[in-house]
Amino acid sequence: MRLNHQALKESVGDTALAFVMNVPIGFGIIFFANWVGIVSVSYEQNIQLVILQNFVFTSVAVTRKYFVRIYFNNKEIARLK
């Protein structure tokens, strides 16, 4: 399988934009969960949870977006033939 650099660039760029939005949201969710009593974590644990959460979601998002883009590119190429 050949790597489609344009699809990868689009996937990484879109996910980077989402990452910038998700980091503050992640802190807000952990803060709220701590405030409500769902979890009880220190500030350091809060940071670790947000980093872990964003690492996992970012990895999944780039992979998902890349393969979705490849799928639709291949579908468009097949339609044009």
C-alpha positions in Angstrom: 0.0 0.0 0.0 1.4 3.4 -1.0 1.1 6.3 1.4 -1.1 9.1 0.2 0.8 12.2 1.4 -2.0 14.6 0.6 -4.6 12.6 2.6 -2.1 12.2 5.5 -1.4 16.0 5.5 -5.2 16.7 5.5 -5.8 14.2 8.3 -3.0 15.6 10.5 -3.9 19.2 9.8 -7.6 18.7 10.7 -6.7 16.7 13.8 -4.2 19.4 14.9 -7.0 21.9 14.8 -9.3 19.6 16.8 -6.4 19.0 19.3 -6.2 22.7 20.1 -9.9 22.7 20.9 -9.9 19.4 22.8 -7.1 20.2 25.3 -9.1 22.9 27.2 -12.3 20.8 26.8 -10.4 17.9 28.4 -9.3 20.0 31.3 -12.9 21.2 31.8 -14.3 17.7 31.8 -11.8 16.4 34.3 -12.4 19.5 36.5 -16.1 19.1 36.3 -15.9 15.3 37.1 -13.7 16.2 40.1 -16.1 18.9 41.2 -19.1 16.6 41.0 -17.2 13.7 42.7 -17.1 11.3 39.8 -13.3 11.3 40.0 -10.9 12.6 42.7 -7.6 13.6 41.2 -4.8 16.0 41.9 -3.7 18.7 39.5 -0.8 16.6 38.3 -3.1 13.6 37.7 -5.5 16.0 35.8 -2.7 16.9 33.5 -1.7 13.3 33.0 -5.3 12.3 32.2 -5.7 15.1 29.7 -2.4 14.2 28.0 -3.3 10.5 27.8 -6.8 11.2 26.6 -5.6 13.5 23.8 -2.8 11.2 22.8 -5.3 8.3 22.3 -8.0 10.4 20.6 -5.4 12.1 18.3 -3.9 8.8 17.2 -7.3 7.3 16.5 -8.5 10.5 14.7 -5.5 10.7 12.3 -5.8 7.0 11.4 -9.6 7.2 10.9 -9.5 10.4 8.9 -6.7 9.0 6.7 -8.5 5.8 5.8 -11.8 7.6 5.3 -10.1 10.0 2.9 -8.4 7.1 1.0 -11.8 5.3 0.8 -13.6 8.3 -0.8 -10.6 9.1 -3.1 -10.7 5.5 -4.4 -14.5 5.7 -4.8 -14.2 8.9 -6.8 -11.5 7.5 -9.0 -13.6 4.4 -9.7 -16.6 6.6 -10.5 -14.6 8.6 -13.0 -13.3 5.5 -14.9 
